[in-house]
Amino acid sequence: MSSLESTPSRTRDSDRKTRVHLSVYDRSKFLLLFGIVFFILVWSSLADNPLLSFSDALKETSNNRSWLLILFGVEILRQIHFLISEILSPYHGVWQKYFGFIDSLLHKFSDWTRFRLSRIIKALIAVGLLSVVLGAIYKETPIRALFLAPKALWSAMPMLGQLLFGVFFVIIQFGAMFWFLSRGGVDTYFPDDILTRFSDVWGQDHVLNRIRENLLFLEKPEEIEKHGGYVPGGILLWGPPGTGKTLMAESMAGETGKPFVFVDPGAFTTGY
C-alpha cells in the first residue's frame, strides 16, 4: 500500500471532539465594530463640548451608552467560550450534550437560508449602530437621524457629484439585474456541510490515487514550483453518468476543507 493510500481522511466536522477554529476576522469583527462606534460617540461628546477632557468624555459615554459596553462584554464572553471549545474537548462535549439542540434547530434550515438570515441579522446590527452614531452627530433620536442622513448627504453633494451618483446608480441597477438573472444552476456547499471523504469512494482506486497526487500539488504549489515542477491548474474528470465523478469531487472538497460549488451545465455562458 502506497503512502498516499494510507493517508488518513480529514475528520468530519460532526465527528470532531472540539469546535472548528474561527479565523482572526470572525473572532474580532464585532469587537472592532463596537469599539469603533464607542470611540465615535466619545469624539462626538468632545466636539460638542471643547472644555470636556478625554477621560470625562469616556465616562460620559460609558454612562449614557452603557448598553454598548454590555454588548462588548457579551461578545468577549462569547469568544472566550468559542476559544475554550476549540481547545478543550471535555468542555465542548458537555456543551454539545446539554445545548446541542440549538444547532439541531438551526440546521433544520437549508444552508442558503441560514446564510441569508445571518446576513440580515448583521445588516440590522450595522443599521442600528449607524443610527446611534448619526443621532449623536445630528442631536436627534436614532430613528429620525437615520432618515435625515440621506437628505443631508444629498444636499452636501455638488451638482456634478449628484449627476455622477445618478449615472452610477443606473449602472448598478443594470448590473444587479443581470447578476440575479445569471444566478440559476449554481449551488454552493460550505466545508462544514460536506461529509464525503476518500473512504466513501469505492471501485475507482486508480483514479482516486491520481486525485490524491494532484491534491498534493494544489495544497502546496510553492514546494513543487521551488524545485522547478509544474503545478496543474485543476483536474478534469471524464466519463459517462453514474461513474462517480461528482462523488470524487465532493470527497476532494471534504478532504481539503474547501467549499464545493456545483454548476449546472445550463448555467455556463460561452463567449468568443
C-alpha positions in Angstrom: 0.0 0.0 0.0 1.4 3.4 -1.0 1.8 6.3 1.4 -0.9 8.2 -0.4 -3.4 5.4 0.1 -2.5 5.2 3.8 -3.1 8.9 4.4 -6.0 9.3 6.9 -9.1 11.1 5.7 -10.0 14.5 7.1 -12.2 14.3 10.1 -15.8 15.1 9.6 -17.0 18.2 11.5 -19.7 16.2 13.1 -17.1 13.7 14.5 -14.8 16.4 15.9 -14.1 16.4 19.6 -13.5 20.2 19.6 -15.1 23.1 17.9 -14.0 24.3 14.5 -11.4 27.1 14.8 -12.5 30.6 14.0 -10.5 32.9 11.8 -9.0 36.1 13.3 -11.5 38.2 11.4 -14.5 36.2 12.7 -13.2 36.4 16.2 -12.6 40.1 16.2 -15.1 41.7 13.8 -17.9 42.5 16.3 -15.4 43.7 18.9 -13.9 46.1 16.4 -17.3 47.3 15.3 -18.4 48.0 18.9 -15.1 49.7 19.7 -15.3 52.0 16.7 -18.8 53.0 17.5 -17.9 53.7 21.1 -15.0 56.0 20.2 -17.0 57.8 17.6 -19.5 58.6 20.3 -16.7 59.8 22.5 -15.4 62.0 19.7 -19.0 63.4 19.3 -19.0 64.4 23.0 -15.7 66.1 22.7 -16.9 68.1 19.6 -20.0 69.3 21.5 -18.0 70.5 24.5 -14.4 71.6 23.8 -13.8 72.1 27.5 -14.5 68.4 28.2 -11.5 66.2 28.7 -11.0 62.9 27.1 -11.4 60.9 30.3 -14.6 62.8 31.1 -15.9 62.1 27.6 -15.2 58.4 28.2 -17.1 58.4 31.5 -20.0 60.3 30.0 -20.3 58.0 27.0 -19.9 55.0 29.3 -22.8 56.2 31.4 -25.1 57.3 28.6 -24.3 54.3 26.3 -23.8 51.5 28.8 -25.7 49.1 26.6 -22.8 49.3 24.1 -20.4 48.2 26.8 -22.7 45.4 27.7 -22.7 44.2 24.1 -18.9 44.4 24.1 -18.7 42.3 27.3 -21.2 39.7 25.9 -19.1 39.4 22.7 -15.9 38.9 24.8 -17.6 36.1 26.8 -18.9 34.5 23.6 -15.4 34.5 22.0 -13.9 33.1 25.2 -16.5 30.3 25.1 -15.6 29.6 21.4 -11.9 29.6 22.3 -12.3 27.1 25.1 -14.4 24.9 22.9 -11.7 24.9 20.3 -9.0 23.8 22.8 -10.7 21.6 25.4 -12.7 18.6 24.1 -14.4 17.8 27.5 -15.8 21.4 27.7 -17.1 21.1 24.1 -18.6 17.7 24.8 -20.5 18.9 27.8 -21.8 22.0 25.9 -22.9 19.8 23.0 -24.6 17.3 25.3 -26.8 19.9 27.0 -27.1 22.7 24.4 -26.6 20.8 21.1 -30.3 21.1 20.4 -29.7 24.7 19.4 -27.5 23.6 16.5 -30.1 20.9 15.6 -32.8 23.6 15.4 -30.7 25.9 13.2 -29.7 23.0 10.9 -33.3 22.4 10.1 -33.0 25.4 7.7 -31.1 24.9 4.5 -27.5 26.2 4.1 -28.6 29.2 2.0 -31.4 30.1 4.4 -29.0 30.2 7.3 -26.5 32.2 5.3 -29.2 34.8 4.3 -30.6 35.0 7.9 -27.1 35.7 9.2 -26.6 38.5 6.6 -29.9 40.0 7.5 -29.1 40.0 11.3 -25.7 41.5 10.6 -27.2 44.2 8.4 -29.8 45.1 11.1 -27.0 45.4 13.7 -25.0 47.7 11.4 -28.0 49.9 10.7 -28.8 50.1 14.4 -25.3 51.2 15.3 -25.2 53.6 12.4 -28.5 55.2 13.6 -27.0 55.7 17.1 -23.9 57.4 15.6 -26.0 59.6 13.4 -28.2 60.5 16.3 -25.2 61.7 18.3 -23.9 63.7 15.3 -27.3 65.4 14.4 -28.5 65.6 18.0 -31.7 63.7 17.1 -33.2 60.4 18.1 -31.6 57.5 16.3 -34.6 56.7 14.1 -35.1 60.4 13.0 -31.3 60.8 12.4 -31.3 57.7 10.2 -34.0 59.2 7.9 -32.3 62.6 7.9 -28.9 61.2 6.8 -29.7 60.7 3.0 -31.2 64.2 2.8 -28.1 65.8 4.5 -25.8 63.8 2.2 -27.7 64.8 -0.9 -27.7 68.5 0.0 -24.0 68.4 0.7 -23.1 67.0 -2.7 -22.3 69.4 -5.6 -24.3 69.2 -8.8 -21.6 67.2 -10.6 -21.5 64.7 -7.7 -25.3 64.2 -7.9 -25.1 63.6 -11.7 -22.3 61.0 -11.2 -24.3 59.4 -8.4 -27.3 59.1 -10.7 -25.3 57.5 -13.5 -23.6 55.1 -11.1 -26.9 54.1 -9.6 -28.4 53.3 -13.0 -25.3 51.2 -13.9 -25.6 49.3 -10.6 -29.3 48.6 -11.3 -28.5 47.0 -14.6 -25.5 45.1 -13.2 -27.6 43.8 -10.3 -30.4 42.7 -12.7 -28.0 40.7 -15.0 -26.3 39.2 -11.9 -29.6 37.9 -10.5 -30.6 36.5 -13.9 -27.3 34.6 -14.1 -27.5 33.0 -10.7 -29.5 30.0 -11.7 -28.0 26.5 -11.7 -25.2 27.3 -9.1 -25.2 25.6 -5.7 -22.5 26.2 -3.1 -21.8 23.8 -0.2 -19.7 25.1 2.6 -16.9 22.9 4.2 -19.0 22.1 7.3 -21.7 20.7 5.1 -19.5 18.3 3.1 -19.4 14.9 4.8 -17.9 12.9 1.9 -14.3 11.6 2.2 -12.0 9.4 0.1 -13.1 6.4 2.2 -16.6 6.8 0.8 -15.4 6.3 -2.8 -15.3 2.6 -4.0 -14.3 0.9 -7.2 -12.1 3.7 -8.7 -8.8 3.2 -6.9 -6.6 4.2 -9.8 -8.5 7.4 -10.3 -8.5 8.1 -6.6 -4.7 7.7 -6.4 -4.2 10.3 -9.2 -6.5 12.7 -7.3 -4.5 12.2 -4.1 -1.3 13.1 -6.1 -2.9 16.2 -7.6 -4.1 17.3 -4.2 -0.5 17.5 -3.0 0.2 19.8 -5.9 -2.8 22.0 -5.2 -2.2 22.2 -1.4 1.5 23.0 -1.6 2.2 24.6 -5.1 5.2 26.6 -3.8 7.0 23.4 -2.9 6.6 22.0 -6.4 7.5 25.2 -8.2 10.5 25.7 -5.9 12.0 22.6 -7.4 11.1 23.5 -11.0 8.0 21.5 -11.2 4.7 22.4 -12.9 1.5 22.8 -10.9 -1.6 21.8 -12.8 -4.5 24.3 -12.9 -7.1 21.7 -12.0 -8.4 18.2 -12.5 -10.8 17.1 -15.3 -12.9 14.0 -14.5 -14.4 12.5 -17.7 -16.8 9.6 -18.0 -20.4 8.5 -18.5 -23.1 9.3 -15.9 -23.0 7.2 -12.8 -19.3 6.6 -12.7 -18.7 8.7 -9.5 -17.3 12.0 -10.9 -19.4 14.1 -8.6 -18.7 11.8 -5.6 -15.0 12.2 -6.2 -15.3 16.0 -6.4 -17.2 16.1 -3.2 -14.6 13.8 -1.5 -11.8 16.2 -2.7 -13.7 19.2 -1.1 -14.3 17.2 2.1 -10.6 16.2 2.4 -9.3 19.7 1.8 -11.9 21.6 3.8 -12.7 23.8 0.8 -16.2 24.9 -0.5 -17.8 22.7 -3.2 -19.5 24.7 -6.0 -21.8 22.7 -8.2 -22.6 24.4 -11.5 -25.3 23.0 -13.8 -24.2 22.8 -17.5 -27.0 25.1 -18.5 -25.6 27.9 -16.2 -22.4 28.2 -18.3 -22.1 31.0 -20.8 -19.7 30.8 -23.8 -18.3 33.8 -25.5 -15.8 34.3 -28.3 
